[in-house]
Amino acid sequence: MVKYGHNEMDLIEFFVVLPWTTSRLGGQSCHESVVIGSENLVNIDVSMGSDKFEKLSEDGFIEGHSSDEENCLSQMYESIVDNEWKPNLNGSVSLKVGNTFESVALLREVMVKYAIQEGFELNRIKNDGVRYIKGKHECQIKSVNKDATAPWIAKVCAGLIQTNPGVGVNVIRSADHIACYGKLLKYAHILMKMNRGACVKVKVDRPLSNSPIFQRFFLSFPALKVGYLTGCRPFIGLDGCHLKGPYRGVLLSAIALDTDSGIFPLAFCICEVENYDSWGYFLSLLYEFIGADDHRPVTIISDRQKGLLCGLEKYWPNASTRYCARHIFANLKCKFPGLNVMGFFWKACRATNQYDFERAMSQIRAKDQNCYEWLRKIPPAQWSRSGFDHHVKSDHVTNTMTESFNKWVDEVRDKPVLTILEHIRRQLMVRMLKKYQLGETWQDHLTPYARERLNQSSNEARRIKVFGGRGELFECCQAGYRNFLVHIIDGTCECGMWQVSGVPCKHAVAAILHKGGQPENYVHHYLTKESFMMTYMGTINPIPDECAWPEVEAEPSPDVVVPVKVRPPDIKALVGRPKKKRMHLPAQLEWLEDCG
């Protein structure tokens, strides 16, 4: 007996029927066969006894059977022939109890295909006489299967390649991609139907004689808008990542931070390329849907991509901008190779007051005047904490939150466009619920992120001496460091960290404790549990199966419905082999090693 399965409670049994001769079965011939375990066949197996199955004479006859046993063998043969396994018309695999296979080799081939089709991996359990209870597959479907080896893929595609010797890899992969573009309008319609108030925009190019050609797809949900406006800090990261399918494209994204410093996606857009026009399209819709209702001073951080800065000036003119310090340093390393100013650069970047910033810059100037002048051309407000807007309460100097979102979609970047959109929608839908449930378990009124930073400040505050008069202004002194003034009512400290982060710094904690107050009461409300719950209060609704999506009419008519199907964009061949992995600059690799 052969057993395949995911675990001991999830097995498929196969009984191997040994070959017998035509003379013993009255002229009927049968090769070695394999049967999926069924109650009747199991009974036959038991009634005959395994020793009689295995006892063959030298000339191949089965010995020691009566006429009743021969009738039983004939019945088994008829069952094998009647239940011989055959593939479905569309080439898929279906299995049922009683199916038979002409050989063990065919069985193994079918089982590998079935496992890949159903999304689970096979465990080969050695043959023995022990029986297991057969159960249902309850394991999670896997998108990566070790059984889908190169020889297996070659065998599956052999027919297509033999028929069309010149077929390319993209043709084999692009069938699903083409079909998904044709469903985008129906997908947009069902999204708006199931999520009232959602912003879904599909931009197409409409030739005079042909079907519309896909250009862009913008998506944001009302739950994300409300969560950002009521609970998140006014701090947004922008980035784009390239898609790897046969039609390529770029995924633009806008990501905020929740009160626990986790990513909170706001909107995303699939477009043809990354340029001024595509960024302008994305930023205009983002402002129209979210930015116009946000009356706070907003800060946007980016990597200074092509066309992004011009789009910000046009559609977000009142927003302050930050540049990712990691990318600035990468450019600096390319501009001044061999110059070792990494430590001084990050000191200047993380300096929270003007004195510390100028001190770090003077150290860079001592190393290289040209490098100093190059950095001076970038306003400190765009890369150093010393110049950040104090209303934002975020001290982030890198755009890592968008990098985290890009990792969300990394596994589907080569998948059809509809698969990418559905992957993101489901991730957001589940995340909204899980984060809200997580917040309900917190006993503290601060988020874990804020509590951790406050505990660090409290521990460091033990080394600080505080001197104060009758007012709210205190002088904080620490051996080996400069003195700082703290104003508790204004929520300021000369070191600058309290204003930038929203969490009292070590000097502020020392002053608050000296006065007899509780430091947690002075943490900004952006970093509280209440704001976290407001962020994830909304819901993104599921959508029905695509068979229930209504058709979208080209020209609405009470009598005739003309479905509109969007064609994929034209494929533009690029020079060289397509790259699967991002190529980091030497400075970026140095930064990754330093952080990892």
C-alpha positions as CSV (number, residue, x, y, z in Angstrom):
1,M,0.0,0.0,0.0
2,V,1.3,3.5,-1.0
3,K,0.4,6.5,1.1
4,Y,0.7,10.2,0.2
5,G,-0.4,13.1,2.4
6,H,0.2,16.4,4.1
7,N,0.3,14.9,7.6
8,E,-0.9,11.7,9.3
9,M,-4.5,12.9,9.5
10,D,-4.6,14.0,5.9
11,L,-3.7,11.0,3.7
12,I,-4.7,9.4,0.4
13,E,-4.3,5.6,0.3
14,F,-3.3,3.6,-2.7
15,F,-3.4,-0.2,-3.0
16,V,-1.0,-1.8,-5.4
17,V,-2.6,-4.7,-7.4
18,L,0.1,-7.0,-8.6
19,P,0.1,-8.3,-12.3
20,W,-1.7,-11.5,-13.2
21,T,-1.9,-13.5,-16.4
22,T,-4.6,-13.8,-19.0
23,S,-5.1,-17.5,-18.4
24,R,-6.0,-17.0,-14.8
25,L,-8.7,-14.4,-15.6
26,G,-10.3,-16.2,-18.6
27,G,-8.5,-14.3,-21.3
28,Q,-8.6,-10.9,-19.7
29,S,-5.2,-9.1,-19.5
30,C,-4.3,-6.6,-16.8
31,H,-1.1,-4.7,-16.2
32,E,0.2,-3.6,-12.8
33,S,-2.5,-1.2,-11.4
34,V,-2.9,1.2,-8.5
35,V,-6.3,1.9,-6.9
36,I,-7.3,4.8,-4.7
37,G,-8.5,3.1,-1.5
38,S,-12.2,2.4,-1.3
39,E,-14.3,0.3,1.1
40,N,-15.0,-2.4,-1.4
41,L,-11.5,-2.8,-2.5
42,V,-10.2,-2.8,1.0
43,N,-12.6,-5.7,1.8
44,I,-11.4,-7.6,-1.2
45,D,-7.8,-7.1,0.0
46,V,-8.7,-8.3,3.5
47,S,-10.7,-11.3,2.4
48,M,-8.1,-12.7,0.0
49,G,-5.2,-12.2,2.3
50,S,-2.0,-10.4,1.4
51,D,0.0,-13.7,1.3
52,K,-2.1,-15.0,-1.6
53,F,-1.6,-11.7,-3.5
54,E,2.1,-12.1,-3.3
55,K,2.4,-15.8,-4.1
56,L,3.1,-16.3,-7.7
57,S,4.3,-19.4,-9.5
58,E,7.3,-19.4,-11.7
59,D,5.3,-19.0,-14.9
60,G,3.3,-16.1,-13.5
61,F,0.1,-17.9,-12.4
62,I,-1.5,-17.1,-9.1
63,E,-1.5,-20.2,-7.0
64,G,-3.8,-21.5,-4.3
65,H,-7.1,-19.8,-5.3
66,S,-10.5,-21.4,-5.5
67,S,-13.2,-20.6,-8.1
68,D,-14.8,-18.1,-5.7
69,E,-11.5,-16.3,-5.4
70,E,-11.1,-16.3,-9.2
71,N,-14.6,-14.6,-9.4
72,C,-13.4,-12.1,-6.9
73,L,-10.4,-11.4,-9.1
74,S,-12.6,-10.9,-12.1
75,Q,-14.8,-8.5,-10.2
76,M,-11.7,-6.5,-9.2
77,Y,-10.5,-6.4,-12.8
78,E,-13.8,-5.1,-14.0
79,S,-13.7,-2.4,-11.2
80,I,-10.2,-1.4,-12.3
81,V,-11.2,-1.1,-16.0
82,D,-14.5,0.8,-15.2
83,N,-12.8,3.3,-12.8
84,E,-9.6,4.0,-14.8
85,W,-8.5,7.6,-14.1
86,K,-8.7,10.1,-16.9
87,P,-7.8,13.8,-16.9
88,N,-10.6,16.4,-17.2
89,L,-11.3,18.1,-20.5
90,N,-9.5,21.2,-19.5
91,G,-6.4,19.2,-18.4
92,S,-7.0,19.6,-14.6
93,V,-6.9,16.7,-12.2
94,S,-9.8,15.3,-10.2
95,L,-9.6,12.3,-7.9
96,K,-12.2,10.1,-6.4
97,V,-12.3,6.9,-4.4
98,G,-12.0,3.9,-6.6
99,N,-9.9,5.6,-9.4
100,T,-7.3,3.2,-10.9
101,F,-4.0,3.9,-12.6
102,E,-2.3,1.7,-15.1
103,S,1.1,2.1,-13.4
104,V,2.8,3.5,-10.3
105,A,4.6,5.9,-12.6
106,L,1.3,7.4,-13.8
107,L,0.1,7.6,-10.2
108,R,3.2,9.5,-9.2
109,E,2.9,11.9,-12.1
110,V,-0.8,12.6,-11.4
111,M,-0.2,13.1,-7.7
112,V,2.5,15.7,-8.4
113,K,0.2,17.6,-10.7
114,Y,-2.8,17.3,-8.3
115,A,-0.6,18.7,-5.4
116,I,0.6,21.6,-7.5
117,Q,-3.0,22.3,-8.7
118,E,-4.5,22.2,-5.2
119,G,-1.6,24.2,-3.6
120,F,-0.1,21.7,-1.1
121,E,3.1,19.7,-0.9
122,L,3.4,15.9,-0.8
123,N,5.1,14.0,1.9
124,R,6.3,10.6,0.7
125,I,5.6,8.1,3.5
126,K,7.2,4.7,3.1
127,N,5.0,1.8,2.1
128,D,3.7,-0.4,4.9
129,G,0.6,-2.3,5.9
130,V,-0.7,0.2,8.4
131,R,-4.0,1.8,7.5
132,Y,-4.9,5.5,8.2
133,I,-8.2,7.3,8.4
134,K,-8.5,9.5,5.3
135,G,-9.4,13.1,5.9
136,K,-10.0,16.4,4.1
137,H,-7.3,18.8,3.1
138,E,-7.4,21.6,5.7
139,C,-3.9,22.9,5.2
140,Q,-3.3,26.4,3.8
141,I,-2.8,26.4,0.0
142,K,0.9,27.2,-0.9
143,S,1.8,29.4,-3.8
144,V,5.3,27.9,-4.0
145,N,5.6,24.1,-4.4
146,K,8.8,22.1,-4.5
147,D,7.1,19.5,-6.7
148,A,6.9,22.1,-9.6
149,T,10.4,21.3,-10.8
150,A,12.0,22.3,-14.1
151,P,11.4,18.9,-15.6
152,W,7.8,19.0,-14.6
153,I,7.2,22.4,-16.0
154,A,9.0,21.4,-19.3
155,K,6.7,18.4,-19.5
156,V,3.5,20.5,-19.0
157,C,4.6,23.0,-21.6
158,A,6.0,20.4,-24.1
159,G,2.8,20.3,-26.2
160,L,2.6,24.0,-26.6
161,I,6.3,24.3,-27.5
162,Q,6.2,21.5,-30.0
163,T,3.2,23.0,-31.7
164,N,4.8,26.5,-31.7
165,P,8.6,26.1,-31.6
166,G,9.1,29.9,-31.6
167,V,6.9,30.6,-28.6
168,G,8.5,32.8,-26.0
169,V,8.3,32.7,-22.2
170,N,6.2,35.8,-22.0
171,V,3.5,34.2,-24.3
172,I,3.2,31.2,-21.9
173,R,3.0,33.5,-18.9
174,S,0.8,36.3,-20.4
175,A,-2.5,34.4,-20.9
176,D,-3.8,35.1,-17.4
177,H,-2.4,38.7,-17.6
178,I,-4.4,39.5,-20.7
179,A,-7.6,38.1,-19.2
180,C,-7.1,40.2,-16.0
181,Y,-6.9,43.5,-17.9
182,G,-10.2,42.7,-19.4
183,K,-11.8,42.4,-16.0
184,L,-10.6,45.7,-14.5
185,L,-13.7,47.7,-15.3
186,K,-15.9,45.1,-13.7
187,Y,-13.5,44.9,-10.7
188,A,-13.6,48.7,-10.2
189,H,-17.4,48.6,-10.4
190,I,-17.7,45.9,-7.7
191,L,-15.2,47.7,-5.4
192,M,-17.3,50.8,-5.5
193,K,-20.5,48.9,-5.0
194,M,-19.2,46.9,-1.9
195,N,-17.3,49.9,-0.4
196,R,-19.4,53.0,-0.7
197,G,-17.3,56.1,-1.0
198,A,-14.2,54.3,-2.4
199,C,-12.1,56.2,-4.8
200,V,-11.5,53.9,-7.8
201,K,-10.2,55.4,-11.1
202,V,-9.4,53.5,-14.3
203,K,-7.6,55.5,-16.9
204,V,-7.5,54.1,-20.5
205,D,-6.3,55.2,-23.9
206,R,-9.2,55.0,-26.4
207,P,-8.1,54.4,-30.0
208,L,-10.6,55.2,-32.6
209,S,-11.2,51.7,-33.9
210,N,-9.9,49.4,-31.1
211,S,-10.8,48.5,-27.5
212,P,-9.5,50.8,-24.8
213,I,-5.9,50.2,-23.7
214,F,-5.0,50.2,-20.0
215,Q,-3.0,53.0,-18.6
216,R,-3.6,53.5,-14.8
217,F,-5.6,52.1,-11.9
218,F,-6.0,54.2,-8.7
219,L,-7.5,52.8,-5.5
220,S,-8.2,54.0,-2.0
221,F,-10.9,53.1,0.5
222,P,-12.9,55.4,2.8
223,A,-11.8,53.4,5.8
224,L,-8.2,54.4,5.0
225,K,-9.1,58.1,4.6
226,V,-11.0,58.3,7.9
227,G,-8.3,56.3,9.7
228,Y,-5.6,58.7,8.5
229,L,-7.5,61.9,9.2
230,T,-8.6,60.9,12.7
231,G,-5.7,58.8,14.0
232,C,-2.5,59.1,12.0
233,R,0.1,61.8,12.1
234,P,0.2,64.1,9.0
235,F,3.2,62.3,7.6
236,I,3.1,60.5,4.2
237,G,5.7,58.5,2.4
238,L,5.7,58.2,-1.4
239,D,7.4,55.6,-3.5
240,G,7.1,53.4,-6.5
241,C,8.2,49.9,-7.3
242,H,8.5,48.2,-10.7
243,L,6.2,45.3,-11.6
244,K,7.8,42.2,-13.2
245,G,5.1,40.8,-15.3
246,P,5.2,40.6,-19.1
247,Y,3.5,44.1,-19.4
248,R,5.7,45.6,-16.6
249,G,4.4,48.9,-15.1
250,V,5.0,50.7,-11.8
251,L,3.1,50.5,-8.5
252,L,2.9,54.0,-6.9
253,S,2.0,54.1,-3.2
254,A,1.3,56.6,-0.4
255,I,2.0,55.3,3.1
256,A,1.3,56.9,6.5
257,L,2.3,55.8,10.0
258,D,-0.1,54.7,12.6
259,T,0.3,55.7,16.3
260,D,2.4,52.5,17.0
261,S,4.8,53.5,14.2
262,G,3.4,50.8,11.9
263,I,2.7,51.4,8.2
264,F,-0.8,52.5,7.2
265,P,-1.3,52.4,3.4
266,L,-3.5,55.3,2.1
267,A,-3.6,54.7,-1.7
268,F,-1.9,53.0,-4.5
269,C,-1.9,53.2,-8.3
270,I,-0.7,50.9,-11.1
271,C,0.6,52.9,-14.0
272,E,2.6,52.4,-17.2
273,V,5.8,54.3,-16.2
274,E,7.2,56.5,-13.5
275,N,7.3,60.1,-14.8
276,Y,5.9,63.5,-14.2
277,D,2.5,62.7,-15.8
278,S,2.0,59.5,-13.8
279,W,3.0,61.1,-10.5
280,G,0.9,64.1,-11.2
281,Y,-2.1,61.8,-11.9
282,F,-1.5,59.9,-8.6
283,L,-0.9,63.0,-6.5
284,S,-3.9,64.9,-7.8
285,L,-6.3,62.0,-7.0
286,L,-4.6,61.5,-3.6
287,Y,-5.1,65.2,-2.8
288,E,-8.7,65.2,-4.1
289,F,-9.6,62.2,-2.0
290,I,-7.6,62.8,1.2
291,G,-5.5,65.9,1.1
292,A,-8.2,68.4,0.6
293,D,-9.9,67.3,3.9
294,D,-6.7,67.4,5.9
295,H,-6.3,70.9,7.3
296,R,-3.1,70.0,9.3
297,P,0.4,70.9,8.1
298,V,1.4,67.8,6.1
299,T,4.9,66.5,5.6
300,I,5.7,64.2,2.6
301,I,8.9,62.2,2.4
302,S,10.2,60.7,-0.8
303,D,13.3,59.5,-2.7
304,R,13.1,62.4,-5.1
305,Q,11.8,60.2,-8.0
306,K,11.4,61.4,-11.6
307,G,8.5,63.9,-11.7
308,L,7.5,63.5,-8.1
309,L,8.8,66.9,-6.8
310,C,7.2,68.8,-9.6
311,G,3.9,67.0,-8.9
312,L,4.1,67.9,-5.2
313,E,4.7,71.6,-6.1
314,K,1.6,71.6,-8.3
315,Y,-0.9,69.4,-6.3
316,W,0.4,69.7,-2.7
317,P,1.8,73.2,-2.6
318,N,1.4,73.7,1.1
319,A,3.0,70.4,2.2
320,S,6.6,70.4,3.5
321,T,8.9,67.9,2.0
322,R,11.6,65.5,3.4
323,Y,14.1,63.5,1.4
324,C,15.1,60.0,2.4
325,A,18.5,60.4,4.1
326,R,19.7,57.0,3.0
327,H,19.3,58.0,-0.7
328,I,21.0,61.4,-0.1
329,F,23.9,59.5,1.5
330,A,24.0,57.1,-1.5
331,N,24.2,60.0,-3.9
332,L,26.9,61.6,-1.7
333,K,29.0,58.4,-1.9
334,C,28.7,58.4,-5.7
335,K,29.6,62.1,-5.9
336,F,32.6,61.8,-3.5
337,P,33.9,58.2,-3.7
338,G,36.4,57.2,-1.1
339,L,35.4,60.0,1.3
340,N,34.7,58.6,4.8
341,V,32.1,61.0,6.3
342,M,29.4,58.4,7.1
343,G,29.4,59.0,10.9
344,F,29.4,62.8,10.5
345,F,26.5,62.6,8.0
346,W,24.3,60.6,10.2
347,K,25.1,62.8,13.2
348,A,24.0,65.9,11.2
349,C,20.9,64.0,10.0
350,R,19.8,62.9,13.5
351,A,20.7,66.1,15.2
352,T,17.5,67.5,16.8
353,N,18.8,71.1,17.4
354,Q,20.8,73.6,15.4
355,Y,23.9,73.5,17.6
356,D,24.4,69.7,17.1
357,F,23.7,70.0,13.4
358,E,26.2,72.8,12.8
359,R,28.8,70.9,14.9
360,A,28.4,67.8,12.7
361,M,28.5,69.9,9.5
362,S,31.7,71.5,10.6
363,Q,33.3,68.1,11.0
364,I,32.2,67.3,7.4
365,R,33.7,70.6,6.2
366,A,37.0,69.7,7.9
367,K,37.0,66.4,5.9
368,D,36.1,67.9,2.5
369,Q,34.9,71.4,1.6
370,N,33.2,70.3,-1.7
371,C,31.2,67.7,0.1
372,Y,30.1,70.3,2.7
373,E,29.0,72.7,0.1
374,W,27.1,69.9,-1.8
375,L,25.2,69.1,1.4
376,R,24.5,72.8,2.2
377,K,22.6,73.1,-1.1
378,I,19.9,70.7,0.4
379,P,17.8,72.6,3.0
380,P,18.2,71.1,6.5
381,A,14.4,70.9,6.8
382,Q,14.4,68.3,4.2
383,W,16.9,65.8,5.7
384,S,17.9,66.8,9.3
385,R,15.7,66.5,12.4
386,S,16.9,70.0,13.4
387,G,14.8,71.5,10.7
388,F,11.7,69.2,10.8
389,D,8.2,70.6,11.3
390,H,7.3,70.2,15.0
391,H,3.5,69.7,14.3
392,V,4.1,66.3,12.6
393,K,5.6,64.5,15.6
394,S,7.6,62.1,13.5
395,D,11.4,62.0,13.6
396,H,11.8,59.6,10.6
397,V,14.7,60.5,8.4
398,T,14.3,57.5,5.9
399,N,11.5,56.3,3.7
400,T,11.5,52.8,5.1
401,M,7.7,52.7,5.6
402,T,7.3,52.6,1.8
403,E,10.0,50.0,1.5
404,S,8.0,47.9,4.0
405,F,4.9,48.2,1.8
406,N,6.9,47.2,-1.2
407,K,7.8,44.0,0.6
408,W,4.1,43.4,1.0
409,V,3.7,43.1,-2.7
410,D,7.1,41.6,-3.6
411,E,5.7,38.1,-3.9
412,V,3.0,39.1,-6.5
413,R,5.0,41.7,-8.5
414,D,5.2,39.3,-11.4
415,K,1.6,38.2,-11.2
416,P,-1.4,39.5,-13.2
417,V,-2.6,43.0,-12.4
418,L,-5.9,41.7,-10.9
419,T,-3.9,39.4,-8.6
420,I,-1.8,42.3,-7.4
421,L,-4.8,44.5,-6.6
422,E,-6.6,41.7,-4.8
423,H,-3.5,40.8,-2.8
424,I,-3.2,44.4,-1.5
425,R,-7.0,44.7,-0.9
426,R,-7.1,41.5,1.2
427,Q,-4.0,42.4,3.1
428,L,-5.6,45.8,4.0
429,M,-8.9,44.2,4.9
430,V,-7.4,41.7,7.2
431,R,-4.9,44.2,8.7
432,M,-7.7,46.7,9.6
433,L,-9.4,44.0,11.7
434,K,-6.3,42.5,13.3
435,K,-4.9,45.8,14.3
436,Y,-8.2,46.9,15.9
437,Q,-8.4,43.6,17.8
438,L,-4.7,44.1,18.9
439,G,-5.5,47.5,20.2
440,E,-8.4,46.2,22.3
441,T,-6.0,44.0,24.2
442,W,-3.8,46.9,25.3
443,Q,-4.1,47.9,29.0
444,D,-1.9,50.9,28.6
445,H,-3.3,54.2,27.2
446,L,-0.1,54.6,25.3
447,T,0.9,52.5,22.3
448,P,3.8,50.0,22.8
449,Y,6.0,52.2,20.6
450,A,5.4,55.3,22.7
451,R,5.8,53.4,26.0
452,E,9.1,51.9,24.9
453,R,10.5,55.4,24.0
454,L,9.2,56.9,27.2
455,N,10.7,54.1,29.3
456,Q,14.1,54.7,27.6
457,S,13.8,58.4,28.4
458,S,12.8,57.6,32.0
459,N,15.9,55.4,32.4
460,E,18.2,58.1,31.1
461,A,16.6,60.8,33.2
462,R,17.9,59.2,36.4
463,R,21.4,60.7,35.6
464,I,20.0,64.3,35.2
465,K,19.9,67.0,37.9
466,V,17.0,69.5,37.7
467,F,17.1,73.1,38.9
468,G,14.0,75.2,38.8
469,G,12.3,78.2,40.2
470,R,8.6,79.0,40.8
471,G,7.6,78.8,37.1
472,E,7.4,76.1,34.5
473,L,10.9,76.6,33.2
474,F,13.6,74.1,34.4
475,E,17.3,73.8,33.9
476,C,18.5,70.2,33.3
477,C,22.2,69.3,33.9
478,Q,24.1,66.1,33.2
479,A,27.8,65.5,33.7
480,G,29.7,65.5,30.5
481,Y,26.9,67.1,28.5
482,R,25.6,70.6,27.9
483,N,22.7,72.0,29.9
484,F,19.2,72.2,28.5
485,L,16.1,74.3,29.4
486,V,12.7,72.6,29.5
487,H,9.4,74.3,29.5
488,I,6.7,71.9,30.6
489,I,3.6,73.9,29.7
490,D,4.9,74.6,26.2
491,G,6.1,71.1,25.7
492,T,9.6,72.1,24.6
493,C,13.2,71.2,25.4
494,E,16.2,72.9,24.0
495,C,17.6,69.5,22.8
496,G,14.6,69.4,20.3
497,M,13.7,65.7,20.7
498,W,10.4,66.3,22.5
499,Q,9.1,68.6,19.9
500,V,10.1,66.4,17.0
501,S,9.0,63.0,18.3
502,G,6.0,63.9,20.6
503,V,7.5,61.8,23.4
504,P,9.1,63.6,26.4
505,C,12.9,63.4,26.1
506,K,15.1,62.5,29.1
507,H,15.4,66.1,30.1
508,A,11.6,66.6,29.9
509,V,11.0,63.5,32.0
510,A,13.5,64.6,34.6
511,A,11.8,68.0,34.8
512,I,8.3,66.5,35.0
513,L,9.3,64.1,37.7
514,H,11.0,66.9,39.6
515,K,7.7,68.8,39.5
516,G,5.8,65.7,40.7
517,G,4.0,65.0,37.4
518,Q,3.5,61.8,35.4
519,P,5.5,61.8,32.1
520,E,2.9,59.6,30.2
521,N,0.4,62.5,30.5
522,Y,2.7,64.6,28.4
523,V,2.9,62.2,25.4
524,H,1.3,63.7,22.3
525,H,-2.2,62.3,21.5
526,Y,-0.9,61.0,18.1
527,L,0.8,58.3,20.1
528,T,-2.0,57.1,22.3
529,K,-4.2,54.0,22.2
530,E,-7.3,56.2,21.5
531,S,-5.7,57.4,18.3
532,F,-4.7,53.9,17.3
533,M,-8.3,52.6,17.7
534,M,-9.6,55.6,15.6
535,T,-7.1,54.7,12.9
536,Y,-8.4,51.1,12.5
537,M,-12.0,51.8,13.3
538,G,-13.1,51.5,9.7
539,T,-13.8,48.4,7.6
540,I,-12.9,47.3,4.1
541,N,-15.7,45.0,2.9
542,P,-15.1,41.8,1.0
543,I,-16.2,41.4,-2.6
544,P,-18.1,38.5,-4.2
545,D,-16.6,36.0,-6.6
546,E,-15.9,37.4,-10.1
547,C,-18.7,35.3,-11.6
548,A,-21.1,37.6,-9.7
549,W,-19.5,40.9,-11.0
550,P,-21.9,42.8,-13.3
551,E,-20.9,43.7,-16.8
552,V,-19.9,47.3,-17.5
553,E,-21.6,48.8,-20.5
554,A,-19.8,50.8,-23.1
555,E,-22.9,53.0,-23.7
556,P,-25.7,52.4,-21.2
557,S,-28.8,51.3,-23.0
558,P,-32.0,49.7,-21.7
559,D,-32.0,47.2,-24.5
560,V,-28.4,46.2,-25.3
561,V,-25.5,45.6,-22.9
562,V,-22.1,46.0,-24.6
563,P,-19.4,44.7,-22.3
564,V,-16.2,46.7,-22.2
565,K,-12.9,44.9,-22.0
566,V,-9.7,46.7,-21.5
567,R,-6.7,45.6,-23.5
568,P,-3.2,45.3,-21.9
569,P,-0.6,48.0,-22.7
570,D,1.8,47.3,-25.5
571,I,4.9,45.4,-24.5
572,K,8.1,47.5,-24.9
573,A,11.2,45.3,-25.2
574,L,14.0,46.4,-23.0
575,V,17.7,45.7,-23.6
576,G,19.2,42.8,-21.6
577,R,17.7,40.1,-19.5
578,P,14.9,41.2,-17.1
579,K,16.2,41.6,-13.6
580,K,14.4,40.0,-10.7
581,K,16.4,41.5,-7.8
582,R,17.0,45.1,-7.0
583,M,20.6,46.3,-7.5
584,H,21.7,48.3,-4.5
585,L,24.4,50.9,-4.7
586,P,27.5,50.3,-2.6
587,A,26.4,53.0,-0.2
588,Q,23.0,51.3,0.2
589,L,24.6,47.9,0.9
590,E,26.8,49.6,3.5
591,W,23.7,51.1,5.1
592,L,21.9,47.8,5.1
593,E,24.8,46.0,6.7
594,D,25.0,48.7,9.3
595,C,21.2,48.3,10.1
596,G,21.0,44.6,9.9
